[in-house]
Amino acid sequence: MTQKAWYIGNTTVRNAKRLKDGLRVLLNSQLHGNLIGREKEQEFAKLLHNEGIVFVKRLNDSPSSDASDVGRKWRAALMQLGFIKPFFADDPFTITPNGMRLVESRTMPSEQECFLRALLAYQIPSDIERSFHEPIFSPLRIVLEIIAALERRGLEAEISKHEMASIVQLTTSLEEIDDVVNRIVRYREKLATATSAMMRKELIREHLQSVVTASQSANTLMDYADSNFRYLKLTGLFVEKGNKLRFASHKKTIIEQILEEPYTPIPESEYLETLWNGAKLPTDNAPKAIEVIQTTAQLLTESGQTVELPNLEEMGVPDLSRLRLELEDDWLKVLEKQYAQDQANQWQDILQYLQALTQPIRRNSIIPQGEGAAYFEWSIWRAFLAINSLCNEPWEARRFKVDQDFLPLHPAPGNGPDMIFEFDDFVIVVEVTLTQSSRQEAAEGEPVRRHVAEIVDHYEQHGKRVYGLFLANKIDTNTAETFRIGVWYRPDDSRMALRIVPLTLEQFIHLFETGFRINGRLDYKLLEQVLRDCLVESNNDAPEWKRRIQQQIDRTVQRLNSIT
């Protein structure tokens, strides 16, 4: 008999990384503790949409459309993970202690710890999750045990998305682990017999089809697998590489500590309180925390970082916890530096994302729907990392947040530029937008000039020239006119001349692609020269300036092509 598949959280809340932001806006709204009924669900959906946390197409097309189901599903996701209380509890739909801990977290490791506490507590079935019959099981524990068992057998200690869909998420008992590993082995051996990509694809399809039921189609199973990957990665215990989930190297010690303790379901009478407060971690115990600190410090030392540890034995658990999270944050910065250094090798992948952003974002696009703005900033950030000549750190160059896979969480916040790229003797302030038509000038004209002006004032002291680079799929002529004039007045009425060049994304793509295709790089000095040449033409009126900018791009691309 085919098993029923489990899934963590709510599959319709695909971008689980935004749950923290959903909690934040809920806390600061009149809906906190007041989320009962369709009207409130509709208000919550509108709030999430208007705050840019989730893109609701029907609200975007018509603000009066019914989107109460979106609010209901987000409420359910927050409730299932114990971040808000359910309708049957005292103070329903108020944020729980672990939810508040998540809202107040300021670093990725501290956020991940909140999700880890949530998923260590999360069990099925429960008073909240009644879709399964007993015995009770922990989805997180099942995944940890399977990957650990694969590792013990000397196999690739990872789970592919198809293995998650057709094997792992159908597992509901730790007693099945050995059998599950054997099934994964047989599945991999079968795939290894494929003599072509088409044959491999057919074998995957057949295996997935073998566990399909009337209530769970192949597409549904893959949706569950995708959602499970997303929620599991939020704990920080896992990384995803090539659609495969594996243990994060710096989390091996705490994973071993978790697995050392036999799994015992939380008694029903204690479950909700445990879920709301978050499960206890091994590192809540001083000796275990010290063990994790020492292994993380060793990783940092081996990567060339200088680490000086205090006397750990004299520290209390709260101080050990702070130190442990600080070291984990330092390690993530090491990984981000490695990621940045690799971007020159990834220029073709970057190009794919840039090109995808020039088209409407549809369901099968590599850009997730509703996340165009975030992926625009992220793709440009990667492009400048690929130039590989920055003086500032990769995390200093971006103002948007990324997850542990260095994918964007959301666009950069207001009150500052999207990105700042510092080179030896000049700085480029980059602002991007998907806005078009005359709305573009109204939305971007003043903020872009203000942000560039603030950076000019800062870097003047360091003797560095500052350029503004404004990127959009289409440059409205009124926007070009605003930047052509390029003037900003300080509070004391002193006048500042700004150097801002508006380029279409297509123009930037031509420069980027030609530079890497011909030379294997885009010279940052060449990029500055292009900006300077475009600024020379700014004495023309806006329509003519746009034409001259295109000519400058064409000439530069032609020059690069002539090198061969």
C-alpha positions in Angstrom: 0.0 0.0 0.0 1.4 3.4 -1.0 2.1 5.7 2.0 0.7 9.2 2.3 3.3 11.9 1.9 4.0 14.3 4.7 5.1 17.9 4.3 6.4 20.6 6.7 4.4 23.8 7.3 2.3 24.9 4.4 3.1 24.1 0.7 1.2 27.2 -0.5 3.6 29.4 1.5 6.4 28.5 -1.0 8.8 31.2 0.2 9.2 30.0 3.7 12.1 32.4 4.1 9.6 35.2 4.3 7.8 33.8 7.4 9.9 36.1 9.7 8.8 39.2 7.7 5.2 37.9 7.9 5.5 37.7 11.7 7.0 41.2 11.8 4.2 42.9 9.9 1.6 40.9 11.9 3.1 42.1 15.2 3.0 45.7 14.1 -0.5 45.6 12.8 -4.0 45.6 14.3 -4.4 42.1 13.2 -2.1 40.7 15.9 -4.3 38.5 18.0 -7.2 39.5 15.7 -7.1 37.1 12.8 -10.4 35.3 13.0 -12.8 35.5 10.0 -12.7 36.0 6.3 -12.5 39.8 6.6 -9.4 39.6 8.7 -7.8 37.0 6.5 -8.4 39.3 3.5 -6.7 42.2 5.5 -3.8 40.0 6.3 -3.4 39.0 2.6 -3.4 42.6 1.6 -0.9 43.5 4.3 1.5 40.8 3.2 1.1 41.9 -0.4 1.4 45.6 0.2 4.5 45.1 2.3 6.2 43.1 -0.5 6.3 39.9 1.6 4.3 37.9 -0.9 3.2 38.7 -4.4 -0.5 38.1 -4.8 -1.2 38.5 -8.6 -5.0 38.9 -8.2 -4.5 41.8 -5.7 -1.9 43.3 -8.0 -4.4 43.1 -10.9 -7.4 44.2 -8.9 -7.0 45.3 -5.2 -10.6 44.5 -4.5 -10.1 40.8 -5.4 -10.8 38.2 -2.7 -7.4 36.9 -1.5 -8.6 35.7 2.0 -7.3 32.2 1.2 -3.7 33.7 1.1 -4.2 35.2 4.6 -5.6 31.9 5.8 -2.7 29.9 4.5 -0.1 32.2 5.9 -1.9 32.1 9.3 -1.9 28.3 9.1 1.9 28.1 8.3 2.8 30.4 11.2 0.5 28.4 13.5 1.9 25.0 12.4 5.4 26.0 13.2 4.4 27.3 16.6 5.1 31.0 15.8 1.5 32.1 16.6 -1.0 30.4 18.8 -3.9 28.5 17.2 -7.6 29.5 17.4 -8.4 27.1 20.3 -5.6 28.5 22.6 -5.7 31.4 25.1 -4.8 34.6 23.2 -5.3 33.0 19.8 -3.2 34.2 16.9 -0.7 36.1 19.1 3.0 35.6 18.6 4.6 32.9 20.7 7.9 33.2 22.6 9.8 31.4 19.8 8.0 33.6 17.2 9.1 36.7 19.1 12.6 35.3 19.2 12.5 35.0 15.4 11.2 38.5 15.0 13.9 39.9 17.2 16.8 37.9 15.6 19.3 40.0 13.8 21.6 37.5 12.2 21.1 34.5 10.0 22.4 32.0 12.6 20.0 33.3 15.2 17.1 33.1 12.7 18.1 29.5 11.9 18.2 28.6 15.5 14.5 29.7 15.9 13.5 27.5 13.0 15.6 24.6 14.4 13.8 24.9 17.7 10.5 24.9 15.8 11.2 21.9 13.6 12.8 19.8 16.5 9.5 20.3 18.3 7.3 19.8 15.2 5.7 16.4 15.1 2.8 14.7 13.2 0.1 14.1 14.2 -0.8 16.7 16.8 -3.6 19.0 17.9 -2.6 21.3 15.0 -1.7 18.7 12.4 -4.4 15.9 12.3 -3.9 14.7 8.8 -2.0 11.5 9.9 -2.8 8.7 12.3 -0.4 7.7 15.1 2.3 6.8 15.8 3.8 10.2 16.1 6.9 11.1 14.1 9.3 14.0 13.5 9.9 14.9 9.8 13.2 16.6 10.7 14.4 13.6 12.7 13.5 11.2 9.8 15.6 13.3 7.3 18.5 13.6 9.7 18.5 9.8 10.3 18.3 9.0 6.6 21.2 11.2 5.6 23.3 10.0 8.6 22.6 6.4 7.6 23.7 7.0 4.1 26.9 8.5 5.4 27.5 5.6 7.7 27.2 3.2 4.7 29.8 5.2 2.7 27.2 6.4 0.2 26.6 9.9 -1.1 25.1 11.5 2.1 22.5 13.6 0.4 18.9 13.4 -0.7 17.8 14.5 -4.2 14.5 16.3 -4.7 13.1 13.2 -6.5 14.3 10.9 -3.6 12.5 13.2 -1.2 9.3 13.1 -3.4 9.1 9.4 -3.9 10.8 7.9 -0.8 11.8 10.1 2.1 8.6 12.0 2.6 6.6 8.7 2.6 8.6 7.6 5.6 6.9 8.0 9.0 8.9 5.7 11.3 12.5 5.6 12.4 12.2 1.8 12.3 12.0 2.1 8.5 15.3 3.9 8.1 17.4 0.9 7.0 14.7 -0.2 4.5 14.5 3.4 3.2 18.3 3.6 2.7 18.1 0.3 0.7 15.4 1.7 -1.5 17.5 4.8 -2.1 20.4 2.6 -3.1 18.3 0.5 -5.5 16.9 3.7 -7.0 20.3 5.2 -7.5 21.6 2.0 -9.0 18.7 2.0 -11.5 19.4 5.6 -12.5 23.0 4.7 -13.0 21.9 2.3 -15.8 20.5 5.1 -17.9 22.4 5.6 -21.1 20.9 8.9 -21.9 19.4 12.0 -20.3 16.0 11.0 -21.8 16.2 7.5 -20.3 17.2 8.9 -16.9 14.3 11.3 -17.0 11.9 8.4 -17.8 13.2 6.3 -15.0 12.7 9.1 -12.6 9.1 9.6 -13.9 8.3 5.9 -13.6 9.6 5.8 -10.0 7.6 8.8 -9.0 4.5 7.5 -10.7 4.8 4.3 -8.7 3.9 6.1 -5.5 1.1 8.3 -7.0 -2.4 7.9 -5.5 -5.7 9.5 -6.2 -5.0 12.2 -3.7 -1.3 12.8 -4.4 -0.3 13.3 -8.0 3.3 13.4 -9.2 3.2 17.2 -9.3 1.8 17.3 -5.8 4.6 15.0 -4.5 7.2 17.3 -6.2 5.6 20.4 -4.7 5.8 18.7 -1.2 9.4 17.9 -1.8 10.2 21.4 -2.9 8.5 22.8 0.2 10.2 20.3 2.5 13.6 21.3 1.1 12.8 25.0 1.8 11.6 24.5 5.3 14.5 22.1 6.3 17.1 24.5 5.0 15.7 27.2 7.3 17.2 25.3 10.2 20.7 25.9 8.9 21.5 22.2 9.3 21.3 21.6 5.5 22.5 23.1 2.3 21.2 22.5 -1.2 23.6 21.9 -4.1 22.3 20.8 -7.5 18.8 20.0 -6.2 20.3 17.8 -3.5 20.0 18.3 0.3 23.1 17.5 2.5 24.4 18.4 5.9 26.0 21.9 6.3 29.6 21.2 7.1 29.7 23.6 10.1 26.6 22.0 11.6 28.0 18.4 11.8 28.7 18.6 15.5 25.2 19.8 16.6 23.6 17.2 14.1 25.6 14.5 15.9 24.5 15.8 19.2 20.8 15.7 18.2 21.1 12.2 16.8 22.9 11.0 20.0 19.7 11.5 21.9 17.0 8.8 21.2 13.9 10.2 19.6 11.0 10.4 22.0 7.7 12.0 20.9 6.6 15.0 23.0 3.6 14.1 25.2 0.4 15.6 23.9 -0.1 17.5 27.2 3.3 19.3 26.7 3.4 19.6 22.9 1.9 23.0 22.3 3.9 24.7 25.0 7.1 23.1 23.7 6.2 24.1 20.1 5.5 27.7 21.2 8.7 28.0 23.2 10.8 26.0 20.8 12.4 22.7 21.6 15.5 22.6 23.8 18.8 22.2 21.8 21.8 20.2 22.8 23.7 23.5 22.9 21.4 24.8 25.7 23.8 22.6 27.8 27.2 24.2 28.4 29.5 21.2 27.5 27.6 20.7 24.3 27.8 24.4 23.4 31.5 24.4 24.1 32.0 21.4 21.7 30.2 23.2 18.9 32.1 26.4 19.6 35.4 24.6 19.4 34.6 22.8 16.1 33.4 26.1 14.5 36.5 27.9 15.7 38.6 25.1 14.1 36.8 25.5 10.8 37.5 29.2 10.9 41.2 28.7 11.8 41.6 26.1 8.9 40.2 28.7 6.5 42.8 31.2 7.5 40.8 33.3 10.1 42.3 34.3 13.4 40.1 33.1 16.3 40.8 33.9 19.9 38.5 32.0 22.3 38.0 33.1 25.9 38.0 30.7 28.8 34.9 28.8 27.8 34.6 26.8 31.0 34.0 30.1 32.9 31.2 31.2 30.7 27.5 30.7 31.3 25.1 29.2 28.7 23.7 32.6 27.5 27.3 33.9 26.8 28.3 30.6 25.2 25.2 30.9 23.0 26.1 34.4 21.9 29.7 33.4 21.1 28.5 30.3 19.2 26.2 32.3 17.0 28.9 35.0 16.4 31.3 32.3 15.2 28.7 30.8 13.0 28.1 34.2 11.5 31.8 34.6 10.9 31.8 31.2 9.1 28.9 32.3 6.9 31.0 35.3 5.9 33.9 32.9 4.9 31.5 31.0 2.7 30.2 34.2 1.2 33.8 35.2 0.3 34.3 31.9 -1.4 31.0 32.3 -3.2 32.1 35.8 -4.4 35.4 34.5 -5.6 33.6 31.8 -7.7 31.3 34.2 -9.5 33.7 34.9 -12.4 33.4 31.1 -13.1 29.6 31.4 -13.0 29.2 34.3 -15.5 27.1 32.2 -17.9 24.7 31.3 -15.0 24.6 35.0 -14.1 23.9 35.9 -17.7 20.9 33.5 -17.8 19.3 35.3 -14.8 20.0 38.7 -16.3 18.4 37.6 -19.6 15.4 36.1 -17.8 14.8 39.5 -16.1 14.3 41.2 -19.5 11.2 39.0 -20.1 7.9 38.9 -18.3 8.2 36.5 -15.3 6.1 33.5 -16.0 5.5 30.2 -14.1 8.4 28.3 -15.6 10.9 31.2 -15.4 14.1 30.7 -13.4 13.0 33.9 -11.6 10.3 33.0 -9.0 7.0 34.8 -9.6 6.7 37.9 -7.4 10.5 38.0 -6.7 11.6 39.9 -9.8 12.9 42.9 -7.9 14.9 40.8 -5.4 16.4 38.7 -8.2 17.2 41.8 -10.2 19.4 43.1 -7.4 20.9 39.7 -6.7 21.8 39.1 -10.4 23.5 42.5 -10.6 25.3 41.9 -7.3 26.6 38.6 -8.7 27.7 40.3 -12.0 29.8 42.9 -10.0 31.2 40.1 -7.9 32.2 38.4 -11.1 34.1 41.5 -12.1 36.3 40.4 -9.1 37.9 43.8 -8.3 35.9 45.0 -5.4 37.5 46.6 -2.3 34.5 46.2 -0.1 33.3 42.9 1.2 30.5 41.1 -0.7 28.0 41.6 2.2 28.9 45.3 2.3 28.2 45.6 -1.4 24.6 44.5 -1.0 21.8 45.9 1.1 19.4 43.0 0.5 19.6 39.9 2.7 20.5 36.5 1.3 19.9 33.0 2.7 22.5 30.3 3.4 22.6 29.4 -0.3 23.2 33.1 -1.1 19.8 33.5 -2.8 17.9 36.8 -2.1 15.4 36.9 0.7 13.8 40.2 -0.5 14.8 43.5 -2.1 17.0 46.0 -0.3 15.1 48.1 2.2 14.4 51.8 1.5 16.4 54.7 2.8 19.5 53.7 1.0 20.9 52.5 -2.3 20.4 48.9 -3.5 24.1 48.2 -3.9 27.4 49.9 -3.4 30.5 48.6 -5.3 33.8 50.1 -4.2 36.9 49.9 -6.4 40.4 51.2 -6.0 39.7 54.8 -6.9 36.0 55.0 -7.6 32.6 53.8 -6.3 29.5 52.7 -8.3 26.2 53.1 -6.5 23.7 50.8 -8.3 19.9 51.2 -8.2 17.6 48.9 -10.1 13.9 48.9 -10.8 11.3 47.0 -12.7 9.1 50.1 -12.9 8.5 51.5 -16.3 6.7 54.5 -17.9 6.4 57.9 -16.2 5.8 56.2 -12.9 9.5 55.4 -13.0 10.7 59.0 -12.6 8.2 59.6 -9.8 9.3 56.5 -7.9 13.0 56.6 -8.5 14.1 60.1 -9.5 14.4 61.6 -6.0 15.5 58.5 -4.0 18.2 57.6 -6.5 19.7 61.1 -6.4 19.5 61.3 -2.6 21.2 57.9 -2.2 24.0 58.8 -4.6 24.4 62.2 -2.9 24.8 60.5 0.5 27.5 58.2 -0.9 29.3 61.1 -2.6 29.5 62.9 0.8 30.9 59.8 2.4 33.6 58.9 -0.2 34.7 62.5 -0.9 36.7 62.2 2.3 38.5 59.2 0.8 39.2 60.9 -2.5 37.1 58.4 -4.5 34.9 59.4 -7.4 31.3 58.3 -7.1 29.0 57.2 -10.0 25.4 56.3 -10.0 24.3 53.5 -12.3 20.5 53.2 -12.8 19.3 50.0 -14.4 15.8 49.2 -15.8 14.4 47.3 -18.7 13.2 50.5 -20.2 14.5 54.0 -19.3 11.7 56.6 -19.3 12.8 59.8 -20.9 11.7 61.8 -17.8 13.9 59.6 -15.7 16.8 60.2 -18.0 16.2 64.0 -17.9 16.3 63.9 -14.0 19.6 62.1 -14.0 21.0 64.2 -16.9 20.5 67.3 -14.9 22.0 65.4 -11.9 21.8 68.0 -9.2 21.3 67.6 -5.5 21.2 70.3 -2.8 22.4 69.6 0.7 20.5 70.9 3.8 22.8 74.0 3.8 21.8 74.7 0.2 25.2 73.8 -1.2 25.0 72.4 -4.7 26.2 68.9 -5.6 26.7 67.7 -9.2 25.9 64.0 -9.5 27.2 61.5 -12.0 24.3 59.2 -12.7 24.0 57.1 -15.9 20.8 55.3 -16.8 21.3 52.1 -18.7 18.8 49.5 -19.9 19.4 46.0 -18.5 19.9 44.9 -22.1 22.8 47.4 -22.5 24.4 46.1 -19.3 24.0 42.6 -20.5 25.7 43.4 -23.8 28.7 44.8 -21.9 28.8 41.9 -19.4 28.4 39.1 -21.9 30.9 40.5 -24.4 33.5 41.2 -21.8 33.3 37.7 -20.4 32.9 35.9 -23.8 35.9 37.7 -25.3 38.3 38.3 -22.3 36.9 36.0 -19.6 36.2 39.1 -17.6 34.7 42.6 -17.6 37.4 45.1 -16.7 36.2 47.5 -14.0 38.3 50.3 -15.6 36.5 49.8 -18.9 33.2 50.0 -17.0 34.2 53.3 -15.5 35.2 54.6 -18.9 31.8 53.7 -20.3 30.1 55.7 -17.6 32.4 58.6 -18.2 31.8 58.5 -21.9 28.1 58.4 -21.3 28.3 61.4 -18.9 30.2 63.5 -21.5 27.1 63.2 -23.7 24.7 64.5 -21.0 24.8 68.0 -22.4 22.3 66.8 -25.0 18.6 66.7 -24.2 17.2 63.5 -22.7 16.0 61.8 -25.9 19.3 62.5 -27.6 21.3 61.5 -24.5 19.6 58.1 -24.5 20.5 57.6 -28.1 24.1 58.6 -27.4 24.3 56.2 -24.5 23.2 53.4 -26.8 25.9 54.4 -29.3 28.6 54.4 -26.6 27.5 50.9 -25.6 27.5 49.7 -29.2 31.0 51.2 -29.8 32.4 49.5 -26.6 30.9 46.1 -27.5 32.3 46.5 -31.1 35.7 47.3 -29.7 35.7 44.3 -27.4 34.5 42.0 -30.3 37.4 43.3 -32.5 39.9 42.0 -30.0 39.5 38.5 -31.5 
